[in-house]
Amino acid sequence: MQKVSFFKSIHVKLVFIYILLIIIALQIIGLYFSRELEQNLKDSFQQSIIQRIDLVQYSIREEILKERDDTTMPTLEASLGIILQEFSTGDIKEIRVIDHRNRILATSDSNNQSLVGQKSNEDIIRTAISSQTPSEKIALDPENRNRVWALATPILATVGPNGEVLGAIYIESDIEKIFVQLNDINRIFAAGTAMSLIITIILGILVARTITRPISDMRRQAQAMSKGNFSRKVRVYGTDEIGQLAIAFNNLTNHLQESQSTTEAERRKLASVLSNMTDGVIATDRKGRIILINDPAMSMLHVTRETTLNRPIASVLGIDQDYSFEDLIYMKEPMNLNFSTSDVPYILRANFSVIQKETGFVNGLITVLHDITEQEKIDMERREFVANVSHELRTPLTTMRSYLEALADGAWKDENIAPHFLNVTQTETERMIRLVNDLLQLSKMDSQEYELDCEFVEFNKFFERIIERFEMSKSQNVEFIRLLPETSYFVEVDTDKLTQVIDNIISNALKYSPDGGNIRFGFTVHDNMLKVMVSDDGMGIPKENVGRIFDRFYRVDRARARSMGGTGLGLAIAREMIEAHGGKIWAESEEGVGTTVFFTLPYELDEAGDWE
């Protein structure tokens, strides 16, 4: 069992938090108590001084206002000095009387009698005289560095704010003893705080132990359970919340023991099922490491269980260079694994299924392997057959039949039409031969082993001739709508192969267009590319299938496609040819509305008949 360090123990943490809360509380209380006590002591001291000033202020005002006889009565300075001496006791260090011109009339300090008759330079005195309100400050005594409270109070001739200012009374009082008293109180408070902390620490250790002891027992039990030992039980110390937690923990231990037994039985059943499956099954954990592989999977991959367990699944399947485990999680389509050699073909198909919780958390991946070598052989034979027999031959044959029927019906007698019809028939025959040769080379198209016989042609006229040919030979009631620009555009293309592409597209549009429908033809210019459009009003293609109609042999409706004679190869050939010309081909469709096929080609703008 791993030992927990002293400072990381929950016991120490509880005691520390408990003490820290007490310290914070005491600090807050002490700070508030100290501030309030200081303020109360200062207020009491200042009030006592102010009360005495009110008494001496009356006597001084009477002396200043008294009419004096120079021969018999004492001078104003002498009278004021006697009054100040009577009140200069206790906390008051010095009292001065200043007239309205800031001249010192009298002082209670015998050492400062030389100041009498001089002007006062104290700011609070000038402030009190000018504002007719008391002014105060706390300053340091330059001799002993004790704090002194200075107060200047104006002397008014009459009581009230509008009375004439006769002067001011300036008092310096010793407030240092207030702070000394406050420091003594703070020391007493600090000593009490220290004693309370010691008691708090002792109580905190005892209280924390009652909480942490059952938790430590449950920790030891949990570690034992992690090793598969479900026989131990947690001791219950009481019926409080922790005691109820211990009871619940013991019940959980019993349930886990029963669940483990059930899981083990299910695991044995699953192992039996996987061993007798014909398909290969591989399971991984949430990090993509293999945790289970059955015998068929090992046989298909030619590996052993010891060499595959705990290895990444992408590495075992041989696709780690192209795919990561995260890529496999989002893999929706099956993947073919090609293990073929030059002599023996061997292809597996892998289907991936994600194991995840209801919250979406991925727990792992299940891979099912199928041997599709024989199926691939059949598909290869099908491609070879389609290379020899293609529905692409139907369009030129139909065109030839239409022109020959017209000639048979009497068009051969018309000297203007007959040569043109014969010329078209001959041209279509030659093109049909070339188409057969192209279909025989379909396998070479995948490896780019074919060459294009390109020449510059005016696309407007080229496209128009193909449309006219289909309009002449169509059998159903379908209207052709041309949306062609008047500006001439020239493209460098292989006319035979591009004719084959457009024939395929128009043939499909006619095939799926209803009677009375429209087929629209047009092209626009975007970024030095011609964007050609062929649109019909047919039954349309489901949205999920639109992107696959250019795959080889793919049919949206297989039964309907076979009844119409399609092989599913025409659009695949069209895509190969358009991409060989440096363009792209795609389709847009809405089920029940119609389908529009687009393809692009690089173009050259007509410049004063350069290509004529």
HELIX and SHEET records of a PDB file:
HELIX    1   1 PHE A    6  LYS A    8  5                                   3    
HELIX    2   2 ILE A   10  LEU A   65  1                                  56    
HELIX    3   3 LEU A   76  PHE A   87  1                                  12    
HELIX    4   4 SER A  110  LEU A  115  5                                   6    
HELIX    5   5 ASP A  123  SER A  131  1                                   9    
HELIX    6   6 GLU A  176  SER A  226  1                                  51    
HELIX    7   7 GLU A  241  SER A  275  1                                  35    
HELIX    8   8 ASP A  295  LEU A  301  1                                   7    
HELIX    9   9 ARG A  305  THR A  308  1                                   4    
HELIX   10  10 ILE A  313  LEU A  317  1                                   5    
HELIX   11  11 PHE A  325  ILE A  329  1                                   5    
HELIX   12  12 THR A  373  ASN A  388  1                                  16    
HELIX   13  13 HIS A  391  LEU A  393  5                                   3    
HELIX   14  14 ARG A  394  ALA A  408  1                                  15    
HELIX   15  15 ALA A  411  LYS A  413  5                                   3    
HELIX   16  16 ALA A  418  LEU A  440  1                                  23    
HELIX   17  17 LEU A  442  ASP A  446  1                                   5    
HELIX   18  18 PHE A  459  SER A  473  1                                  15    
HELIX   19  19 THR A  495  TYR A  512  1                                  18    
HELIX   20  20 LYS A  543  ARG A  548  5                                   6    
HELIX   21  21 ARG A  558  SER A  563  1                                   6    
HELIX   22  22 GLY A  570  ALA A  580  1                                  11    
SHEET    1   A 5 ILE A 104  THR A 107  0                                        
SHEET    2   A 5 ILE A  92  ASP A  99 -1                                        
SHEET    3   A 5 VAL A 165  ASP A 174 -1                                        
SHEET    4   A 5 ARG A 147  LEU A 156 -1                                        
SHEET    5   A 5 SER A 135  LEU A 140 -1                                        
SHEET    1   B 5 ILE A 290  ILE A 293  0                                        
SHEET    2   B 5 GLY A 280  THR A 284 -1                                        
SHEET    3   B 5 VAL A 362  ASP A 371 -1                                        
SHEET    4   B 5 ILE A 347  GLN A 356 -1                                        
SHEET    5   B 5 MET A 335  ASN A 338 -1                                        
SHEET    1   C 3 GLU A 455  GLU A 458  0                                        
SHEET    2   C 3 TYR A 489  VAL A 493 -1                                        
SHEET    3   C 3 GLU A 604  LEU A 605 -1                                        
SHEET    1   D 5 GLU A 479  LEU A 483  0                                        
SHEET    2   D 5 ASN A 518  HIS A 526  1                                        
SHEET    3   D 5 MET A 529  ASP A 536 -1                                        
SHEET    4   D 5 GLY A 594  PRO A 602 -1                                        
SHEET    5   D 5 ILE A 585  GLU A 590 -1                                        
END                                                                             
